[in-house]
Amino acid sequence: MPHPELDRHQLNIKPLCARNDKVAIEEDHVPATAEPAPFSKQGQAVVDETVERIVCAREAGKSRMLTFGAHAIKNGLSPVFIKLIEDGWITHLATNGAGIIHDWEFAFQGHSSEDVRGNVARGEFGVWEETGFYLNLAIIVGAWQGVGYGESVGALVENEGLTIPSKTALIEQIATTSHSNPRAAAAAADLLDTVRTFDLEPGCMAVPHPFKPYGLQAAAYRLKVPFTGHPMIGHDIIYVHPMNDCAAIGRAAQRDFLAFAHSVANLDGGVYLSVGSAVMSPMIFEKSMSMAQNLAIQRGEHIDNHFMVIVDLQQSHWDWSQGEPPMDNPDYYLRYNKTFHRMGGAMRYLTADNRDFLLALVRGLERT
């Protein structure tokens, strides 16, 4: 017999407006015109080399990927990210599930970042109606439409709503595609179950986003720049809400992983920036690079001329140009450096605040 499960429908879910947050995007955002703190001579050399590599990669039509952790969004950097994609310097954005959520909450209500310690003690952490309802529904609808995790949320914000199909239309789709396209039928069945469970009316569901100018996912959707989301089951507050459907999450996230890998396949001569992502970025990159290398080798090619810049606050005391440190050296366990060092190409590590690095990048690219 299967193990018993917690029933999320029994949760006392509260409206998002009842939550006290730490960050208000209008007051706390970082304008793209802000000046970064100065770097050391060595740090500035990394920034300058990164600028030069991005310029060359754009001229060659190669990928310029920027993968980042959720704190880059919580730090109010969406205007800086938007500037980089509007100016055509970055061709692919990627983040984890928390980055998706903070960006959406800023666009929806203008603030995010709850008190985790206090809210867990009250049984309130993550138990919020609008975040769980709208984000999960957007992903379920997006999975039915065949789009990815980040694109689903970007469309929700940019279009300020969702279009819900009728039960009749979904039942007909399931009946007519169950043999010819069982995956599409399964996605339709997931959406049908959601429509029935939550008694959703067909047609346009308006979801205003008054702070949309701060929405990075919306900007990427509007500019047709891939923005991929790479979640892990149970890691994010949207899994708390009964609207959550992990089958739909998996469909959308699989598409995003393969879209990410597609960009990695064009990285020979390109640039990969990993900013404040200690786990997600190195893990998805190494698998994507392996697949891309596999295909390149079959064509008689090899991906060798990729430039990777890893930015984080953790100090590294090892010269990675000399190879990996021994296992008794603490830097051996600085996982993201170790992983990226194994990926071929050229790797640079910069200890820096994500705000300073990205602002310095904008300033440097403006001077080219």
Residue pairs with C-beta under 8 A, 6 or more apart in sequence:
8 240
8 241
8 242
8 244
9 242
11 127
11 240
11 242
12 123
12 127
13 127
13 128
13 129
13 132
13 241
14 124
14 127
14 128
14 129
15 128
15 129
15 130
16 105
16 108
16 109
16 128
16 129
16 130
16 131
17 109
19 114
19 119
19 124
19 128
20 114
20 115
21 105
21 111
21 112
21 113
21 114
22 113
22 114
22 115
23 74
23 76
23 106
23 111
23 112
23 113
24 110
24 111
25 76
25 78
25 106
25 110
25 111
25 112
25 211
25 214
26 110
26 211
26 214
28 76
29 76
29 77
29 78
29 79
29 214
30 75
30 76
30 77
30 79
30 80
30 355
30 359
31 79
31 80
32 79
32 80
32 82
32 83
32 359
32 362
34 355
34 359
35 359
35 363
36 355
36 356
36 357
36 359
36 360
36 363
37 353
37 356
38 44
39 46
39 47
39 352
39 356
39 360
43 350
43 351
43 352
44 360
46 309
46 348
46 350
47 350
47 357
47 360
47 361
47 364
48 364
49 307
49 348
50 271
50 273
50 307
50 309
50 348
50 361
50 364
51 361
51 364
51 365
51 368
53 271
53 307
54 64
54 89
54 271
54 361
54 365
55 365
55 368
56 269
57 63
57 64
57 269
57 270
57 271
57 307
58 64
58 88
58 89
60 269
60 270
62 266
62 267
62 268
62 269
62 270
62 271
63 91
63 92
63 263
63 264
63 266
63 267
63 270
63 271
63 272
64 89
64 90
64 91
64 92
64 270
64 271
64 273
65 90
65 91
65 92
65 93
65 94
65 263
65 264
65 267
65 270
65 271
65 272
65 273
66 81
66 84
66 90
66 92
66 93
66 94
66 273
66 275
67 93
67 94
67 95
67 272
67 273
67 274
67 275
67 277
67 280
67 281
67 284
67 285
68 81
68 93
68 94
68 95
68 99
68 274
68 275
68 276
68 277
68 281
68 354
69 95
69 96
69 98
69 99
69 275
69 276
69 277
69 278
69 280
69 281
70 95
70 96
70 98
70 99
70 101
70 102
71 276
71 354
72 81
72 95
72 99
72 275
72 276
72 354
72 358
73 95
73 99
73 102
73 103
73 106
73 216
74 102
74 112
74 113
75 354
75 355
77 354
77 355
77 358
78 103
78 106
78 214
78 215
78 216
78 219
79 214
80 355
80 358
80 359
80 362
81 90
81 93
81 216
81 219
81 358
82 216
82 219
83 362
84 90
84 358
84 361
84 362
84 365
85 93
85 219
85 220
85 223
85 225
86 219
86 223
87 365
89 365
90 225
91 225
91 226
91 263
92 225
92 226
92 227
92 228
92 260
92 263
93 150
93 216
93 220
93 225
93 226
93 227
93 228
94 150
94 227
94 228
94 229
94 230
94 256
94 260
94 281
94 284
95 103
95 150
95 227
95 229
95 230
95 277
95 280
96 229
96 230
96 231
96 232
96 235
96 277
96 280
97 229
97 230
97 231
97 232
97 235
97 236
97 238
98 235
98 236
99 229
100 135
100 149
100 150
100 153
100 217
100 229
100 231
100 236
101 112
101 131
101 135
101 236
101 237
101 238
102 112
102 113
103 153
103 215
103 216
103 217
104 131
104 134
104 135
104 153
104 156
104 157
104 215
104 217
105 111
105 112
105 131
106 112
106 211
106 214
106 215
107 157
107 209
107 211
107 212
107 214
107 215
107 217
107 218
108 130
108 134
108 157
108 207
108 209
108 211
109 130
109 211
110 210
110 211
110 214
114 125
114 126
116 125
119 125
119 126
125 237
126 132
126 236
126 237
126 238
126 240
127 237
127 240
127 241
128 237
128 241
129 241
131 237
131 238
131 241
132 237
132 238
132 240
132 241
132 242
132 243
132 244
133 241
133 243
134 156
134 207
135 153
135 156
135 238
136 238
136 241
136 243
136 244
136 245
136 248
137 162
137 194
137 200
137 243
138 152
138 153
138 155
138 156
138 162
139 149
139 152
139 153
139 245
139 248
139 249
139 252
140 190
140 191
140 194
140 243
140 245
140 248
141 152
141 162
141 163
141 164
141 191
142 148
142 149
142 151
142 152
142 153
142 155
142 248
142 252
143 152
143 187
143 190
143 191
143 247
143 248
143 249
143 251
143 252
144 165
144 187
144 188
144 190
144 191
144 248
145 152
146 184
146 187
146 255
147 155
147 252
147 255
148 228
148 229
148 252
148 253
148 255
148 256
148 259
149 228
149 229
149 230
149 231
149 249
149 252
149 253
149 255
149 256
150 217
150 220
150 226
150 227
150 228
150 229
150 256
151 221
151 226
151 227
151 256
152 252
153 217
153 229
154 215
154 217
154 218
154 220
154 221
154 222
154 227
155 221
156 162
156 207
157 209
157 212
157 215
157 217
157 218
157 221
158 212
158 215
158 218
158 221
158 222
160 206
160 207
160 208
160 209
160 212
161 204
161 205
161 206
161 207
162 204
162 205
162 207
163 203
163 204
163 205
164 195
164 200
164 201
164 202
164 203
164 204
164 205
165 191
165 195
165 202
166 202
167 192
167 195
167 196
167 202
169 202
170 188
170 189
170 191
170 192
170 195
171 192
173 184
173 185
173 188
174 185
174 188
174 189
174 192
177 184
177 185
177 188
178 185
183 251
186 247
187 248
187 251
190 245
190 247
190 248
191 248
193 245
194 200
194 243
194 245
195 202
197 242
198 243
209 215
209 218
212 218
216 227
217 227
219 225
220 226
220 227
221 227
226 259
226 260
226 263
228 256
228 257
228 259
228 260
229 252
229 253
229 256
230 253
230 256
230 257
230 260
230 280
230 284
231 249
231 253
232 280
233 239
233 246
233 249
238 244
239 246
257 284
257 288
260 284
260 288
261 287
261 288
261 291
261 292
264 272
264 285
264 288
264 289
264 291
264 292
265 288
265 291
265 292
265 295
265 296
265 303
267 289
267 292
267 303
267 306
268 296
268 301
268 303
268 304
268 305
268 306
269 305
269 306
270 306
270 307
271 306
271 307
271 308
271 309
272 285
272 306
272 307
272 308
272 309
273 308
273 309
273 311
274 281
274 282
274 285
274 308
274 309
274 310
274 311
274 336
274 340
275 311
275 312
275 354
275 357
275 358
276 311
276 312
276 313
276 354
277 336
278 312
278 314
278 335
278 336
279 335
279 336
281 336
282 335
282 336
282 339
282 340
283 339
285 339
285 340
285 343
286 339
286 342
286 343
289 303
289 343
289 344
292 303
293 302
293 303
296 302
296 303
303 344
303 345
304 344
304 345
305 345
306 343
306 344
306 345
306 346
307 345
307 346
307 348
308 340
308 343
308 345
308 346
308 347
308 348
309 347
309 348
309 349
309 350
310 336
310 337
310 340
310 347
310 348
310 349
310 350
311 349
311 350
311 351
311 352
311 354
311 357
312 336
312 349
312 351
312 352
313 351
313 352
313 353
314 334
314 351
315 351
316 331
316 334
316 337
316 349
316 351
317 330
317 331
318 325
318 329
318 331
318 334
318 337
320 337
320 341
320 347
320 349
323 341
324 332
324 338
324 341
324 342
325 331
325 332
326 332
331 337
332 338
337 347
337 349
340 347
341 347
350 357
